[in-house]
């Protein structure tokens, strides 16, 4: 089992403990694995090959605003969304779960992947207008 995550270390560790307790095996977290001289994408491909299931944490690490919007929207890091798509394609949508915090924008192109809402709110939500 593979965990994809952004900058919310508490959520990552909480999920890893829960998955380990549930399955009896340690989930794979990419940054904890040796690089072995690989670039990030090669490292992802290498360690993903041993996984049959992925849990993707969509945490509100970035804030964006659409051209026609009045407020910022919490969004997962771009690498997290990319890796969610990578695993959906590699493992099939039925073997990927996207766990998202309240108020975090969901990637629309990943419809068909199971989304599970957590009780965590997006960190530092900003509603102010940028100049």
OpenMM code with the backbone's topology and positions (N, CA, C; nanometers):
from openmm import Vec3, app, unit

residues = "UNK UNK UNK UNK UNK UNK UNK UNK UNK UNK UNK UNK UNK UNK UNK UNK UNK UNK UNK UNK UNK UNK UNK UNK UNK UNK UNK UNK UNK UNK UNK UNK UNK UNK UNK UNK UNK UNK UNK UNK UNK UNK UNK UNK UNK UNK UNK UNK UNK UNK UNK UNK UNK UNK UNK UNK UNK UNK UNK UNK UNK UNK UNK UNK UNK UNK UNK UNK UNK UNK UNK UNK UNK UNK UNK UNK UNK UNK UNK UNK UNK UNK UNK UNK UNK UNK UNK UNK UNK UNK UNK UNK UNK UNK UNK UNK UNK UNK UNK UNK UNK UNK UNK UNK UNK UNK UNK UNK UNK UNK UNK UNK UNK UNK UNK UNK UNK UNK UNK UNK UNK UNK UNK UNK UNK UNK UNK UNK UNK UNK UNK".split()
positions = [
    Vec3(0.0848, -0.1168, 0.0000),
    Vec3(0.0000, 0.0000, 0.0000),
    Vec3(0.0896, 0.1234, 0.0000),
    Vec3(0.0508, 0.2199, -0.0797),
    Vec3(0.1308, 0.3407, -0.1003),
    Vec3(0.0531, 0.4612, -0.0464),
    Vec3(0.1202, 0.5503, 0.0254),
    Vec3(0.0590, 0.6746, 0.0716),
    Vec3(0.1172, 0.7903, -0.0078),
    Vec3(0.0291, 0.8667, -0.0722),
    Vec3(0.0676, 0.9897, -0.1420),
    Vec3(0.0242, 1.1043, -0.0519),
    Vec3(0.1085, 1.2034, -0.0331),
    Vec3(0.0789, 1.3086, 0.0635),
    Vec3(0.1392, 1.4423, 0.0224),
    Vec3(0.0913, 1.5452, 0.0869),
    Vec3(0.1455, 1.6795, 0.0693),
    Vec3(0.2248, 1.7201, 0.1920),
    Vec3(0.1990, 1.8412, 0.2429),
    Vec3(0.2787, 1.8951, 0.3531),
    Vec3(0.2214, 1.8698, 0.4921),
    Vec3(0.1059, 1.8066, 0.5028),
    Vec3(0.0449, 1.7829, 0.6338),
    Vec3(0.1034, 1.6554, 0.6944),
    Vec3(0.2149, 1.6724, 0.7663),
    Vec3(0.2850, 1.5566, 0.8234),
    Vec3(0.2023, 1.4835, 0.9280),
    Vec3(0.1240, 1.5574, 1.0057),
    Vec3(0.0407, 1.4928, 1.1075),
    Vec3(-0.0598, 1.3979, 1.0421),
    Vec3(-0.1241, 1.4432, 0.9346),
    Vec3(-0.2210, 1.3587, 0.8639),
    Vec3(-0.1518, 1.2374, 0.8033),
    Vec3(-0.0334, 1.2572, 0.7476),
    Vec3(0.0426, 1.1470, 0.6880),
    Vec3(0.0748, 1.0411, 0.7927),
    Vec3(0.1262, 1.0830, 0.9071),
    Vec3(0.1635, 0.9872, 1.0111),
    Vec3(0.0415, 0.9191, 1.0721),
    Vec3(-0.0664, 0.9932, 1.0892),
    Vec3(-0.1899, 0.9349, 1.1420),
    Vec3(-0.2435, 0.8277, 1.0470),
    Vec3(-0.2419, 0.8575, 0.9175),
    Vec3(-0.2869, 0.7604, 0.8183),
    Vec3(-0.1960, 0.6381, 0.8163),
    Vec3(-0.0652, 0.6595, 0.8192),
    Vec3(0.0292, 0.5473, 0.8165),
    Vec3(0.0068, 0.4551, 0.9361),
    Vec3(-0.0129, 0.5128, 1.0551),
    Vec3(-0.0387, 0.4302, 1.1743),
    Vec3(-0.1693, 0.3520, 1.1596),
    Vec3(-0.2727, 0.4178, 1.1104),
    Vec3(-0.4025, 0.3509, 1.0946),
    Vec3(-0.3939, 0.2373, 0.9930),
    Vec3(-0.3274, 0.2614, 0.8803),
    Vec3(-0.3141, 0.1576, 0.7777),
    Vec3(-0.2301, 0.0408, 0.8282),
    Vec3(-0.1241, 0.0708, 0.9013),
    Vec3(-0.0392, -0.0350, 0.9566),
    Vec3(-0.1184, -0.1204, 1.0557),
    Vec3(-0.1957, -0.0548, 1.1402),
    Vec3(-0.2778, -0.1272, 1.2379),
    Vec3(-0.3838, -0.2124, 1.1677),
    Vec3(-0.4430, -0.1585, 1.0615),
    Vec3(-0.5484, -0.2276, 0.9882),
    Vec3(-0.4966, -0.3462, 0.9072),
    Vec3(-0.3811, -0.3276, 0.8427),
    Vec3(-0.3314, -0.4292, 0.7495),
    Vec3(-0.2182, -0.5150, 0.8049),
    Vec3(-0.1488, -0.4659, 0.9072),
    Vec3(-0.0347, -0.5387, 0.9608),
    Vec3(0.0929, -0.5178, 0.8812),
    Vec3(0.0891, -0.4346, 0.7775),
    Vec3(0.2089, -0.4058, 0.6982),
    Vec3(0.2328, -0.2554, 0.6952),
    Vec3(0.3589, -0.2194, 0.6826),
    Vec3(0.3963, -0.0781, 0.6743),
    Vec3(0.3638, -0.0250, 0.5347),
    Vec3(0.2903, 0.0848, 0.5251),
    Vec3(0.2668, 0.1437, 0.3931),
    Vec3(0.3944, 0.2088, 0.3412),
    Vec3(0.4031, 0.2211, 0.2110),
    Vec3(0.5175, 0.2867, 0.1475),
    Vec3(0.4920, 0.4362, 0.1399),
    Vec3(0.5879, 0.5135, 0.1917),
    Vec3(0.5857, 0.6596, 0.1823),
    Vec3(0.7114, 0.6979, 0.1065),
    Vec3(0.6960, 0.7602, -0.0079),
    Vec3(0.8062, 0.7791, -0.1018),
    Vec3(0.9282, 0.8472, -0.0406),
    Vec3(0.9092, 0.9565, 0.0322),
    Vec3(1.0259, 1.0297, 0.0823),
    Vec3(1.1034, 0.9522, 0.1886),
    Vec3(1.0452, 0.8447, 0.2418),
    Vec3(1.1155, 0.7613, 0.3397),
    Vec3(1.2000, 0.6525, 0.2742),
    Vec3(1.1888, 0.6380, 0.1425),
    Vec3(1.2609, 0.5330, 0.0700),
    Vec3(1.3929, 0.5889, 0.0157),
    Vec3(1.4956, 0.5040, 0.0039),
    Vec3(1.6239, 0.5502, -0.0521),
    Vec3(1.6094, 0.5922, -0.1979),
    Vec3(1.6819, 0.6957, -0.2357),
    Vec3(1.6767, 0.7457, -0.3733),
    Vec3(1.7420, 0.6505, -0.4722),
    Vec3(1.8505, 0.5893, -0.4337),
    Vec3(1.9197, 0.4975, -0.5227),
    Vec3(1.9654, 0.5637, -0.6520),
    Vec3(1.9966, 0.6923, -0.6474),
    Vec3(2.0440, 0.7639, -0.7658),
    Vec3(1.9345, 0.7979, -0.8656),
    Vec3(1.8106, 0.7773, -0.8282),
    Vec3(1.6980, 0.8024, -0.9190),
    Vec3(1.6457, 0.9446, -0.9042),
    Vec3(1.5882, 0.9971, -1.0122),
    Vec3(1.5121, 1.1213, -1.0027),
    Vec3(1.3769, 1.0858, -0.9415),
    Vec3(1.2999, 1.1859, -0.8999),
    Vec3(1.1756, 1.1603, -0.8271),
    Vec3(1.0798, 1.0700, -0.9052),
    Vec3(1.0597, 1.0950, -1.0340),
    Vec3(0.9665, 1.0131, -1.1118),
    Vec3(1.0147, 0.8683, -1.1222),
    Vec3(1.1433, 0.8475, -1.1400),
    Vec3(1.1971, 0.7108, -1.1442),
    Vec3(1.1796, 0.6414, -1.0092),
    Vec3(1.2004, 0.7163, -0.9017),
    Vec3(1.1824, 0.6626, -0.7674),
    Vec3(1.0357, 0.6239, -0.7449),
    Vec3(0.9437, 0.7101, -0.7885),
    Vec3(0.8012, 0.6805, -0.7773),
    Vec3(0.7671, 0.5530, -0.8532),
    Vec3(0.8125, 0.5429, -0.9771),
    Vec3(0.7845, 0.4245, -1.0584),
    Vec3(0.8398, 0.2979, -0.9917),
    Vec3(0.9603, 0.3072, -0.9384),
    Vec3(1.0245, 0.1922, -0.8754),
    Vec3(0.9451, 0.1420, -0.7551),
    Vec3(0.9112, 0.2312, -0.6627),
    Vec3(0.8422, 0.1899, -0.5401),
    Vec3(0.6938, 0.1625, -0.5627),
    Vec3(0.6347, 0.2262, -0.6614),
    Vec3(0.4935, 0.2010, -0.6934),
    Vec3(0.4745, 0.0600, -0.7491),
    Vec3(0.5776, 0.0065, -0.8116),
    Vec3(0.5677, -0.1257, -0.8739),
    Vec3(0.5321, -0.2349, -0.7722),
    Vec3(0.5665, -0.2141, -0.6462),
    Vec3(0.5390, -0.3147, -0.5439),
    Vec3(0.4050, -0.2912, -0.4741),
    Vec3(0.3308, -0.1890, -0.5154),
    Vec3(0.2050, -0.1541, -0.4485),
    Vec3(0.0846, -0.1956, -0.5320),
    Vec3(-0.0192, -0.2401, -0.4631),
    Vec3(-0.1427, -0.2762, -0.5323),
    Vec3(-0.2583, -0.1843, -0.4926),
    Vec3(-0.2317, -0.0899, -0.4019),
    Vec3(-0.3354, 0.0014, -0.3546),
    Vec3(-0.2683, 0.1316, -0.3116),
    Vec3(-0.3368, 0.2435, -0.3337),
    Vec3(-0.2827, 0.3736, -0.2930),
    Vec3(-0.3892, 0.4548, -0.2208),
    Vec3(-0.3458, 0.5241, -0.1160),
    Vec3(-0.4300, 0.6203, -0.0458),
    Vec3(-0.3642, 0.7563, -0.0658),
    Vec3(-0.4422, 0.8504, -0.1184),
    Vec3(-0.3908, 0.9827, -0.1521),
    Vec3(-0.4519, 1.0838, -0.0557),
    Vec3(-0.3666, 1.1556, 0.0168),
    Vec3(-0.4119, 1.2598, 0.1085),
    Vec3(-0.4173, 1.3931, 0.0346),
    Vec3(-0.5374, 1.4424, 0.0141),
    Vec3(-0.5560, 1.5735, -0.0483),
    Vec3(-0.5752, 1.6743, 0.0646),
    Vec3(-0.4668, 1.7389, 0.1044),
    Vec3(-0.4724, 1.8379, 0.2114),
    Vec3(-0.4548, 1.9774, 0.1525),
    Vec3(-0.5131, 2.0748, 0.2154),
    Vec3(-0.5118, 2.2125, 0.1648),
    Vec3(-0.3780, 2.2805, 0.1856),
    Vec3(-0.2779, 2.2399, 0.1094),
    Vec3(-0.1433, 2.2951, 0.1239),
    Vec3(-0.1211, 2.4207, 0.0410),
    Vec3(-0.1969, 2.4376, -0.0648),
    Vec3(-0.1843, 2.5545, -0.1520),
    Vec3(-0.3190, 2.6262, -0.1591),
    Vec3(-0.3148, 2.7526, -0.1939),
    Vec3(-0.4372, 2.8294, -0.2153),
    Vec3(-0.4327, 2.8895, -0.3542),
    Vec3(-0.5432, 2.8794, -0.4257),
    Vec3(-0.5536, 2.9319, -0.5620),
    Vec3(-0.6851, 3.0081, -0.5742),
    Vec3(-0.6926, 3.0891, -0.6778),
    Vec3(-0.8161, 3.1616, -0.7031),
    Vec3(-0.8424, 3.1607, -0.8529),
    Vec3(-0.9611, 3.1154, -0.8900),
    Vec3(-1.0029, 3.1208, -1.0295),
    Vec3(-1.0204, 3.2670, -1.0697),
    Vec3(-1.0073, 3.2965, -1.1978),
    Vec3(-1.0179, 3.4339, -1.2460),
    Vec3(-1.1474, 3.5018, -1.2034),
    Vec3(-1.2559, 3.4264, -1.2005),
    Vec3(-1.3862, 3.4848, -1.1708),
    Vec3(-1.4291, 3.4668, -1.0253),
    Vec3(-1.3377, 3.4202, -0.9386),
    Vec3(-1.3728, 3.3942, -0.7982),
    Vec3(-1.3362, 3.5123, -0.7093),
    Vec3(-1.4047, 3.5213, -0.5980),
    Vec3(-1.3797, 3.6269, -0.5001),
    Vec3(-1.2845, 3.5828, -0.3894),
    Vec3(-1.2735, 3.4524, -0.3663),
    Vec3(-1.1914, 3.4024, -0.2557),
    Vec3(-1.0968, 3.2933, -0.3044),
    Vec3(-0.9965, 3.2689, -0.2231),
    Vec3(-0.9019, 3.1616, -0.2499),
    Vec3(-0.9656, 3.0265, -0.2181),
    Vec3(-0.9189, 2.9239, -0.2852),
    Vec3(-0.9659, 2.7869, -0.2648),
    Vec3(-0.8474, 2.7016, -0.2219),
    Vec3(-0.8632, 2.6230, -0.1154),
    Vec3(-0.7580, 2.5305, -0.0723),
    Vec3(-0.7459, 2.4187, -0.1748),
    Vec3(-0.6234, 2.3797, -0.2023),
    Vec3(-0.5970, 2.2771, -0.3034),
    Vec3(-0.4760, 2.1946, -0.2614),
    Vec3(-0.4767, 2.0691, -0.2999),
    Vec3(-0.3615, 1.9818, -0.2749),
    Vec3(-0.2447, 2.0255, -0.3624),
    Vec3(-0.1256, 1.9889, -0.3204),
    Vec3(-0.0047, 2.0187, -0.3978),
    Vec3(-0.0164, 1.9541, -0.5362),
    Vec3(0.0464, 2.0157, -0.6357),
    Vec3(0.0396, 1.9645, -0.7722),
    Vec3(0.0968, 1.8241, -0.7837),
    Vec3(0.2029, 1.7935, -0.7108),
    Vec3(0.2603, 1.6589, -0.7186),
    Vec3(0.1640, 1.5544, -0.6642),
    Vec3(0.0816, 1.5911, -0.5651),
    Vec3(-0.0142, 1.4979, -0.5078),
    Vec3(-0.1228, 1.4650, -0.6101),
    Vec3(-0.1719, 1.5670, -0.6799),
    Vec3(-0.2746, 1.5446, -0.7826),
    Vec3(-0.2160, 1.4609, -0.8964),
    Vec3(-0.0934, 1.4913, -0.9369),
    Vec3(-0.0271, 1.4127, -1.0416),
    Vec3(-0.0147, 1.2663, -1.0002),
    Vec3(0.0328, 1.2423, -0.8782),
    Vec3(0.0525, 1.1051, -0.8317),
    Vec3(-0.0808, 1.0324, -0.8147),
    Vec3(-0.1872, 1.1045, -0.7779),
    Vec3(-0.3202, 1.0430, -0.7712),
    Vec3(-0.3596, 0.9915, -0.9086),
    Vec3(-0.3389, 1.0715, -1.0115),
    Vec3(-0.3680, 1.0291, -1.1482),
    Vec3(-0.2785, 0.9142, -1.1924),
    Vec3(-0.1521, 0.9208, -1.1541),
    Vec3(-0.0578, 0.8144, -1.1875),
    Vec3(-0.1068, 0.6809, -1.1312),
    Vec3(-0.1435, 0.6804, -1.0032),
    Vec3(-0.1888, 0.5567, -0.9410),
    Vec3(-0.3235, 0.5111, -0.9954),
    Vec3(-0.4135, 0.6044, -1.0265),
    Vec3(-0.5425, 0.5662, -1.0858),
    Vec3(-0.5190, 0.4955, -1.2187),
    Vec3(-0.4246, 0.5453, -1.2978),
    Vec3(-0.3924, 0.4818, -1.4252),
    Vec3(-0.3182, 0.3509, -1.4085),
    Vec3(-0.2266, 0.3453, -1.3149),
    Vec3(-0.1441, 0.2266, -1.2961),
    Vec3(-0.2195, 0.1126, -1.2273),
    Vec3(-0.2946, 0.1468, -1.1230),
    Vec3(-0.3606, 0.0442, -1.0415),
    Vec3(-0.5079, 0.0249, -1.0748),
    Vec3(-0.5657, 0.1197, -1.1464),
    Vec3(-0.7095, 0.1200, -1.1700),
    Vec3(-0.7780, 0.2026, -1.0617),
    Vec3(-0.8841, 0.2710, -1.0994),
    Vec3(-0.9518, 0.3619, -1.0070),
    Vec3(-1.0022, 0.2920, -0.8818),
    Vec3(-1.0377, 0.1650, -0.8928),
    Vec3(-1.0893, 0.0918, -0.7778),
    Vec3(-0.9861, 0.0618, -0.6706),
    Vec3(-0.8604, 0.0865, -0.7006),
    Vec3(-0.7522, 0.0590, -0.6061),
    Vec3(-0.6860, 0.1858, -0.5546),
    Vec3(-0.7585, 0.2968, -0.5671),
    Vec3(-0.7079, 0.4264, -0.5199),
    Vec3(-0.8189, 0.4941, -0.4412),
    Vec3(-0.7848, 0.5438, -0.3230),
    Vec3(-0.8781, 0.6215, -0.2419),
    Vec3(-0.8183, 0.7587, -0.2206),
    Vec3(-0.8989, 0.8613, -0.2438),
    Vec3(-0.8571, 0.9988, -0.2185),
    Vec3(-0.9217, 1.0440, -0.0887),
    Vec3(-0.8412, 1.0722, 0.0105),
    Vec3(-0.8877, 1.1181, 0.1402),
    Vec3(-0.8675, 1.2686, 0.1440),
    Vec3(-0.9763, 1.3424, 0.1586),
    Vec3(-0.9636, 1.4883, 0.1491),
    Vec3(-1.0189, 1.5582, 0.2718),
    Vec3(-0.9569, 1.6695, 0.3036),
    Vec3(-1.0034, 1.7527, 0.4131),
    Vec3(-1.1201, 1.8391, 0.3681),
    Vec3(-1.1970, 1.8873, 0.4650),
    Vec3(-1.3090, 1.9767, 0.4360),
    Vec3(-1.2570, 2.1032, 0.3692),
    Vec3(-1.3250, 2.1463, 0.2654),
    Vec3(-1.2878, 2.2697, 0.1982),
    Vec3(-1.1760, 2.2570, 0.0967),
    Vec3(-1.1256, 2.1374, 0.0733),
    Vec3(-1.0177, 2.1177, -0.0245),
    Vec3(-1.0792, 2.0862, -0.1598),
    Vec3(-1.0352, 2.1588, -0.2619),
    Vec3(-1.0848, 2.1371, -0.3977),
    Vec3(-1.0511, 1.9956, -0.4434),
    Vec3(-1.1474, 1.9302, -0.5073),
    Vec3(-1.1281, 1.7942, -0.5561),
    Vec3(-1.0968, 1.7956, -0.7056),
    Vec3(-0.9982, 1.7191, -0.7502),
    Vec3(-0.9659, 1.7119, -0.8924),
    Vec3(-1.0818, 1.6508, -0.9704),
    Vec3(-1.1410, 1.7250, -1.0616),
    Vec3(-1.2605, 1.6786, -1.1328),
    Vec3(-1.2306, 1.5645, -1.2295),
    Vec3(-1.1112, 1.5559, -1.2829),
    Vec3(-1.0788, 1.4510, -1.3784),
    Vec3(-1.0628, 1.3140, -1.3141),
    Vec3(-1.0669, 1.3081, -1.1834),
    Vec3(-1.0526, 1.1793, -1.1155),
    Vec3(-1.1869, 1.1245, -1.0701),
    Vec3(-1.2939, 1.1643, -1.1368),
    Vec3(-1.4261, 1.1096, -1.1053),
    Vec3(-1.4196, 0.9582, -1.1218),
    Vec3(-1.4835, 0.8877, -1.0327),
    Vec3(-1.4787, 0.7416, -1.0352),
    Vec3(-1.3824, 0.6859, -0.9332),
    Vec3(-1.2938, 0.7700, -0.8817),
    Vec3(-1.2059, 0.7306, -0.7731),
    Vec3(-1.2836, 0.7560, -0.6447),
    Vec3(-1.2686, 0.6702, -0.5461),
    Vec3(-1.3408, 0.6875, -0.4208),
    Vec3(-1.2831, 0.8054, -0.3440),
    Vec3(-1.3700, 0.9004, -0.3081),
    Vec3(-1.3312, 1.0132, -0.2243),
    Vec3(-1.3849, 0.9889, -0.0844),
    Vec3(-1.3038, 1.0137, 0.0169),
    Vec3(-1.3474, 1.0020, 0.1555),
    Vec3(-1.3142, 1.1321, 0.2250),
    Vec3(-1.4145, 1.1943, 0.2846),
    Vec3(-1.3941, 1.3205, 0.3542),
    Vec3(-1.3411, 1.2944, 0.4940),
    Vec3(-1.2435, 1.3721, 0.5345),
    Vec3(-1.1942, 1.3635, 0.6714),
    Vec3(-1.2482, 1.4829, 0.7493),
    Vec3(-1.2259, 1.4829, 0.8775),
    Vec3(-1.2751, 1.5926, 0.9596),
    Vec3(-1.1780, 1.7091, 0.9630),
    Vec3(-1.0630, 1.6949, 0.9020),
    Vec3(-0.9637, 1.8025, 0.9013),
    Vec3(-1.0083, 1.9147, 0.8088),
    Vec3(-0.9924, 2.0384, 0.8523),
    Vec3(-1.0217, 2.1555, 0.7704),
    Vec3(-0.8949, 2.1946, 0.6965),
    Vec3(-0.9121, 2.2657, 0.5885),
    Vec3(-0.7972, 2.3177, 0.5154),
    Vec3(-0.7210, 2.4110, 0.6081),
    Vec3(-0.5889, 2.3974, 0.6105),
    Vec3(-0.5071, 2.4809, 0.6981),
    Vec3(-0.5010, 2.6234, 0.6474),
    Vec3(-0.5149, 2.7200, 0.7386),
    Vec3(-0.4927, 2.8598, 0.7072),
    Vec3(-0.5778, 2.9148, 0.5959),
    Vec3(-0.6980, 2.8706, 0.5872),
    Vec3(-0.7880, 2.9156, 0.4778),
    Vec3(-0.7922, 3.0666, 0.4726),
    Vec3(-0.7726, 3.1210, 0.3539),
    Vec3(-0.7740, 3.2656, 0.3344),
    Vec3(-0.8953, 3.3035, 0.2519),
    Vec3(-0.9675, 3.4033, 0.2960),
    Vec3(-1.0817, 3.4532, 0.2210),
    Vec3(-1.0615, 3.5979, 0.1800),
    Vec3(-0.9438, 3.6492, 0.2014),
    Vec3(-0.9200, 3.7898, 0.1691),
    Vec3(-0.8970, 3.8074, 0.0198),
    Vec3(-0.9188, 3.9258, -0.0257),
    Vec3(-0.9011, 3.9608, -0.1668),
    Vec3(-0.7562, 3.9990, -0.1905),
    Vec3(-0.6942, 3.9459, -0.2929),
    Vec3(-0.5568, 3.9841, -0.3304),
    Vec3(-0.5606, 4.1070, -0.4153),
    Vec3(-0.4586, 4.1908, -0.4053),
    Vec3(-0.4507, 4.3084, -0.4922),
    Vec3(-0.3539, 4.2841, -0.6037),
] * unit.nanometer
topology = app.Topology()
chain = topology.addChain("A")
for resn in residues:
    res = topology.addResidue(resn, chain)
    for name in ("N", "CA", "C"):
        topology.addAtom(name, app.Element.getBySymbol(name[0]), res)
